Amino acid sequence: MALNPYATVAASSAAYSILLRSLIGNEQPSTRIRLCIKVISTLHSAATALIVLYALKPSRWTNEVALSTNPEAGQGNLDESENPVIRGRSSLANALTAWETGYLLYDTGALIYETKQKRQLNNHTAALASLASSSPVLLAHHMLLAAALGYLQTYIAAGRERGVWVIVAFLLMNASNPVLHIRYWIRQRRGRPSLIADIILMLTFAAFRFGTVGWVLKRYGDYHGLGPWQAFLRLRRSCQIGTAALVGVNGVWWLTLVRSIVRRALMDGRKRNSMLGSI
């Protein structure tokens, strides 16, 4: 029996909020809150990645036609009426999108709460305004994703969902988050950045953020006998724009990360050479 998507969203948000409160306890310093948020994010991302891999198994979906292909000629949009990547349905996948929606709502609230405590603000409205000013991209990222997944729940509730396989597959992008947080903890323990941790994050971020998009396009194109790039060219314009924007935003983040790693490595190299020269 399918779970009510709205109840799942509420249960997810409440569960994570209670977990955060229990981890924080009576201690209120912002450093403690930040640490607890990162712990929950690490556990959530790791668990979600494992569940996604299980949920994407063909046996979990109805309307799967995984062994057949439908090659199409021409230059127009592809016929998605039977493509299992678009038309396939799964109760587990639907529940997973609802659970992720609740997590995003919780995480947005947690960021606002952390900002309130860190900057000693009087209320959450002031904290929201402060967060929007200091981290507009981060806040917009959370709110837009929560809104998009929340909108999806209205279709799931009406039994009209489409493309859930793609959405669930994209959740694998978050599998790089545990590496991101481990890198943060290493920095805190050592008191300085770790080049090895930086490189591992750079590689895992690229693998999950860009590799996932390529894999989804491959699965989408396989049904039509097309490669990933050919499939992208045959997408509807709105889907092309969305996919390109997804890759573009992640590309900017990745290039910023690579730039900071290279710059830091060069600076460290100059310092070592300077120290050796002074001996």
Secondary structure, 3 states (H helix, E strand, C coil): CCCCHHHHHHHHHHHHHHHHHHHHCCCCCHHHHHHHHHHHHHHHHHHHHHHHHHHCCHHHCECCCCCCCCCCCCCCCCCCCCCHHHHCECHHHHHHHHHHHHHHHHHHHHHHHHHHHHCCCCCHHHHHHHHHHHCHHHHHHHHHHHHHHHHHHHHHHCCCCCCHHHHHHHHHHHHHHHHHHHHHHHHHHHCCCCHHHHHHHHHHHHHHHHHHHHHHHHHHHHCCCCCHHHHHHCCCHHHHHHHHHHHHHHHHHHHHHHHHHHHHHHHHHHHHHHHHHHC
